[in-house]
Amino acid sequence: MIFTLLAFIVVLGVIILVHETGHFIAARLTGMRVERFSIGFPPRIASKTIGDTEFVLAWIPLGGYVKIAGMIDESMDKKSITGAPDEFMSKNPLQKIFVLSAGVLMNYIMAAVIITGLTLTMGIAHVGEPIIGEVTPDYPAEAAGLLPGDRIVSVGDSSVSDWTDVVGFISHGADTVHLTLAREDSLWSLAIPTIEIEDKGGTRRVIGIVTAVTFEKASVGESLGQGIRFCTMTTGSILGFFKQLAFGQASVQDLAGPVGVAKLSGESARQGLGTFLFFLAFVSVSIGFLNILPLPVLDGGHIVFVLVEAVIRRPISTKVKLIIQQTGFVLLILLILIVTYHDILRLLGR
């Protein structure tokens, strides 16, 4: 429990720090005054003022914020707009959008750097050959004596050339599957019973084997490409999930909230540094993507304000902004509570 909590704090802490640092750097580059840089939400643990900025470390590690002078944000402070040249509202639309999107940009950069570093260190993963990499305990494959490194030559009367063939023949096969395997210089055949499991609304059959993963050394350019590809593919997967939500093929119950992320943080940390860093990169992209959605309170919602003001050529009234921000904040908290409720149900096996 303590290990999982610590892993969760590290994941959120690093992602929040990187995200808010993006906003902070962009604000300073565009000449905006930053009043507060907070990691976590009140009550505060400690604070220190350096120049015009108060740096705060707070107890609730579920977020953070950079309070820019002259901006209606999560603090709901409407008194900060005075028209001074170093305030948010005194800058042009492009500067505002740059500052608002810088946190998301930093999340994506961090994820790309992590995956680039992992690829340089470990190489590019290759899967696909019909070679067993892992045998799941207490499944038929273990009872039959299959071992990591065994190559599957055929399933039934069909020869196989890659792992997709193996999965296809076993998943949709009979109660018993006939395999021909190669181990060192010997070949042998055996019959193994299959187990039916639920999968994406249907069922499939398994025997308890996982494909082997091999790694090929990668150059700096190839590693950087992997980092960029990871970010684009993860974003595509998230967009796909939202499409499923829109068409009723998925529900809010499928989302992972703080409890779910904490559980996955602990599990990934227990599997080793590489897995933990990969998970950190995935969460960084996910949080970055969610923050750019055009919803009140989120960075994307603030960008919508800027775009609307640029079109109508005047500021949206402070009263309207406050109402939208407060409504968005309440809805966001409600969503977090609903997702957390389903997280807890999953944790309890319900």
C-alpha positions in Angstrom: 0.0 0.0 0.0 2.8 2.5 1.0 4.8 1.5 -2.1 1.8 2.0 -4.4 1.1 5.4 -2.8 4.7 6.5 -3.2 4.7 5.4 -6.9 1.5 7.3 -7.4 2.9 10.5 -5.8 6.1 10.2 -8.0 4.0 9.8 -11.2 1.7 12.7 -10.5 4.4 14.9 -8.9 6.7 14.6 -11.9 3.9 15.2 -14.5 2.5 18.1 -12.6 5.9 19.7 -12.1 6.7 19.4 -15.8 3.3 20.7 -16.9 3.4 23.7 -14.6 7.0 24.4 -15.4 5.9 24.7 -19.1 3.4 27.4 -18.2 5.9 29.2 -16.0 8.7 29.3 -18.6 6.3 30.4 -21.3 4.8 33.1 -19.1 8.2 34.5 -18.3 9.3 34.4 -21.9 6.3 36.5 -22.9 6.8 39.0 -20.1 4.0 37.9 -17.9 4.2 38.1 -14.1 3.7 34.8 -12.3 2.3 35.4 -8.8 2.2 31.7 -7.6 3.7 28.4 -8.7 2.0 25.6 -6.8 2.6 21.9 -6.8 -0.5 20.3 -5.1 -3.6 21.9 -3.7 -4.0 23.5 -0.2 -3.4 23.2 2.6 0.2 24.1 1.9 3.3 22.3 3.3 5.8 25.1 2.6 6.3 28.1 0.5 9.1 30.5 -0.5 8.9 33.8 -2.5 11.6 34.4 -5.1 11.2 37.7 -6.9 7.6 38.2 -7.8 6.7 34.5 -7.5 5.6 32.5 -4.5 6.6 28.9 -4.9 4.2 26.5 -3.0 4.3 22.9 -2.1 0.8 21.7 -0.9 -0.6 18.5 0.6 -3.1 17.3 -2.0 -1.0 15.9 -4.9 -3.9 15.8 -7.5 -2.8 18.8 -9.4 -1.1 22.2 -9.4 -1.3 25.6 -11.0 0.6 28.6 -12.1 -1.2 31.8 -11.1 -0.5 34.4 -13.8 -1.3 38.0 -13.0 -4.4 39.3 -14.7 -5.9 35.9 -15.5 -9.2 34.4 -14.4 -8.2 30.8 -13.6 -8.7 28.1 -11.0 -8.2 30.7 -8.2 -11.4 32.6 -9.4 -9.5 35.8 -8.5 -11.3 38.7 -10.4 -9.3 41.4 -8.6 -6.0 40.6 -10.3 -6.9 42.4 -13.6 -5.5 46.0 -13.4 -4.3 46.5 -17.0 -0.6 46.4 -16.1 1.6 45.5 -19.1 2.9 42.3 -17.4 -0.6 40.8 -17.0 -2.1 38.0 -19.0 -4.9 40.2 -20.4 -2.4 42.8 -21.7 -0.8 40.3 -24.1 -1.8 39.4 -27.6 -3.7 36.3 -28.5 -0.7 34.3 -29.8 1.3 35.0 -26.6 -1.7 33.9 -24.5 -2.2 30.7 -26.5 1.5 29.9 -26.3 1.4 30.2 -22.5 -1.8 28.2 -22.1 -0.6 25.3 -24.4 3.0 25.2 -23.0 2.1 22.8 -20.2 0.6 20.3 -22.6 3.6 20.7 -24.9 5.9 19.9 -22.0 3.9 16.8 -21.1 4.4 15.5 -24.7 8.1 16.5 -24.8 8.6 14.6 -21.5 6.9 11.5 -22.8 9.0 11.7 -26.0 12.2 12.1 -24.1 11.4 9.1 -21.8 10.6 6.8 -24.7 13.7 8.1 -26.7 15.9 7.3 -23.6 14.3 3.9 -23.1 14.8 3.0 -26.8 18.5 4.2 -26.7 19.1 2.1 -23.6 17.1 -1.1 -24.4 16.7 -1.0 -28.2 13.5 -1.3 -30.4 11.2 -4.1 -29.2 10.2 -6.7 -31.8 7.4 -9.2 -31.3 5.8 -11.5 -33.7 7.9 -14.7 -34.0 6.0 -17.8 -32.8 8.4 -18.1 -29.8 7.1 -18.4 -26.2 8.4 -15.7 -24.0 6.4 -16.4 -20.8 4.3 -19.3 -19.5 1.5 -18.1 -17.2 1.4 -20.0 -13.9 -1.6 -22.4 -13.2 -2.6 -22.5 -16.9 -2.7 -25.5 -19.2 0.6 -24.6 -20.9 2.5 -24.8 -17.7 0.9 -28.2 -16.8 1.9 -29.5 -20.3 5.6 -28.5 -19.7 5.9 -25.7 -22.2 8.9 -23.4 -21.5 10.0 -19.9 -22.5 12.1 -20.2 -25.7 10.0 -23.0 -27.2 9.1 -22.3 -30.9 5.6 -23.2 -32.1 5.9 -24.8 -35.5 2.2 -25.6 -36.1 -1.2 -25.4 -34.5 -3.3 -28.4 -35.5 -2.6 -29.1 -39.2 -1.7 -25.4 -39.9 1.9 -24.2 -39.8 2.5 -20.8 -38.2 5.0 -18.1 -39.2 4.2 -15.4 -36.6 2.5 -15.0 -33.2 -0.7 -13.6 -34.7 -1.3 -17.0 -36.3 -0.8 -18.7 -33.0 -3.3 -16.5 -31.2 -5.8 -16.7 -34.0 -5.8 -20.6 -34.1 -6.0 -21.0 -30.3 -8.5 -18.2 -29.6 -11.1 -19.6 -32.0 -10.2 -23.2 -31.7 -11.7 -26.2 -29.9 -11.5 -27.3 -26.3 -8.2 -29.0 -27.0 -5.4 -27.6 -29.2 -2.7 -29.7 -30.9 0.7 -28.0 -31.0 4.0 -29.0 -32.6 7.0 -27.4 -30.9 10.7 -27.1 -31.4 13.1 -27.0 -28.4 16.8 -26.9 -29.2 17.2 -29.7 -31.9 14.1 -31.7 -31.1 10.5 -31.6 -32.3 7.5 -33.0 -30.5 3.7 -32.7 -30.6 1.1 -32.6 -27.8 -2.5 -31.9 -27.1 -3.3 -29.1 -24.6 -6.7 -28.2 -23.2 -7.8 -24.6 -23.6 -9.6 -22.2 -21.2 -12.4 -19.9 -22.3 -12.1 -16.3 -21.0 -14.1 -13.1 -21.6 -12.6 -10.6 -23.9 -14.1 -7.2 -25.1 -17.7 -8.4 -24.8 -17.0 -11.8 -26.3 -15.0 -14.9 -25.4 -11.8 -16.5 -26.6 -9.7 -19.5 -25.7 -6.2 -19.4 -24.2 -3.6 -21.9 -22.9 -1.5 -19.4 -20.9 1.5 -18.3 -23.1 2.9 -14.9 -24.0 5.0 -14.0 -27.0 8.8 -13.4 -26.7 10.1 -9.9 -27.0 13.5 -9.2 -28.6 15.3 -5.9 -28.7 17.4 -4.5 -31.6 19.9 -1.7 -30.9 18.7 1.7 -32.1 20.4 4.9 -33.3 19.6 8.3 -31.9 17.4 9.1 -34.8 15.5 5.8 -34.6 15.1 6.3 -30.8 13.8 9.9 -31.3 11.4 8.5 -34.0 10.1 6.0 -31.5 9.5 8.8 -28.9 7.5 10.8 -31.4 5.6 7.7 -32.7 4.7 6.8 -29.1 3.1 10.3 -28.5 1.1 10.2 -31.8 -0.1 6.6 -31.3 -1.1 7.2 -27.7 -3.0 10.3 -28.7 -4.7 8.3 -31.5 -5.7 5.6 -28.9 -7.2 8.2 -26.6 -9.1 9.8 -29.5 -10.3 6.3 -30.4 -11.6 5.8 -26.8 -13.5 9.2 -27.0 -15.0 8.0 -30.3 -16.2 4.9 -28.5 -17.7 7.0 -25.7 -19.6 9.1 -28.3 -21.1 6.1 -30.0 -21.9 4.2 -26.7 -19.3 1.5 -27.2 -17.5 2.6 -24.0 -18.7 4.3 -20.8 -17.3 6.5 -18.0 -16.9 3.2 -16.1 -13.9 2.4 -18.4 -12.0 5.5 -17.3 -9.3 5.3 -14.7 -9.4 7.9 -11.9 -6.9 8.7 -9.1 -7.4 5.3 -7.5 -7.0 3.4 -10.7 -3.9 5.4 -11.7 -2.5 4.8 -8.2 -3.0 1.0 -8.6 -1.4 1.0 -12.0 1.5 3.2 -10.7 2.3 0.6 -8.1 2.0 -2.3 -10.5 4.3 -0.8 -13.1 6.8 0.2 -10.4 7.0 -3.4 -9.2 7.7 -4.6 -12.7 10.9 -2.5 -12.9 12.2 0.9 -13.8 11.6 0.5 -17.6 8.0 -0.4 -17.2 7.5 2.4 -14.6 9.0 5.0 -17.0 6.9 3.7 -19.9 3.8 4.1 -17.7 4.9 7.6 -16.7 5.2 8.5 -20.4 1.7 7.2 -21.1 0.1 9.1 -18.2 2.0 12.3 -19.2 0.5 12.1 -22.7 -2.9 11.3 -21.3 -2.9 14.2 -18.9 -1.5 16.5 -21.5 -4.3 15.5 -24.0 -7.0 15.9 -21.5 -5.8 19.3 -20.5 -6.0 20.6 -24.1 -9.7 19.6 -24.4 -11.9 22.7 -24.8 -13.6 22.4 -21.4 -13.8 25.1 -18.7 -11.0 25.1 -16.0 -8.7 23.1 -18.4 -6.1 24.7 -20.5 -8.2 24.1 -23.6 -11.1 26.0 -22.1 -8.9 29.0 -21.5 -7.7 28.9 -25.1 -11.4 28.9 -26.2 -11.8 32.2 -24.2 -8.8 33.7 -26.0 -10.0 32.7 -29.4 -13.6 34.0 -28.8 -12.1 37.3 -27.5 -9.9 37.5 -30.6 -13.0 37.1 -32.9 -15.3 39.5 -31.0 -12.4 41.9 -30.5 -13.2 42.6 -26.8 -12.8 40.7 -23.5 -15.5 38.4 -22.3 -16.9 39.9 -19.1 -15.3 38.8 -15.8 -18.7 37.7 -14.5 -19.3 35.4 -17.4 -15.8 33.9 -17.1 -16.3 33.3 -13.4 -19.7 31.5 -14.0 -18.2 29.3 -16.7 -15.1 28.5 -14.6 -17.1 27.7 -11.5 -19.6 25.5 -13.4 -16.7 23.7 -15.1 -14.9 23.2 -11.8 -18.0 21.6 -10.2 -18.6 19.3 -13.2 -14.9 18.3 -13.2 -15.1 17.4 -9.5 -18.3 15.5 -10.1 -16.6 13.5 -12.9 -13.6 12.7 -10.7 -15.9 11.5 -8.0 -17.8 9.2 -10.4 -14.7 7.8 -11.9 -13.2 7.2 -8.4 -16.3 5.4 -7.4 -15.9 3.0 -10.2 -12.2 2.7 -9.5 -13.1 1.5 -6.0 -15.7 -0.9 -7.2 -13.0 -2.5 -9.5 -10.6 -2.6 -6.7 -13.1 -4.5 -4.6 -13.7 -6.9 -7.5 -17.2 -5.6 -8.3 
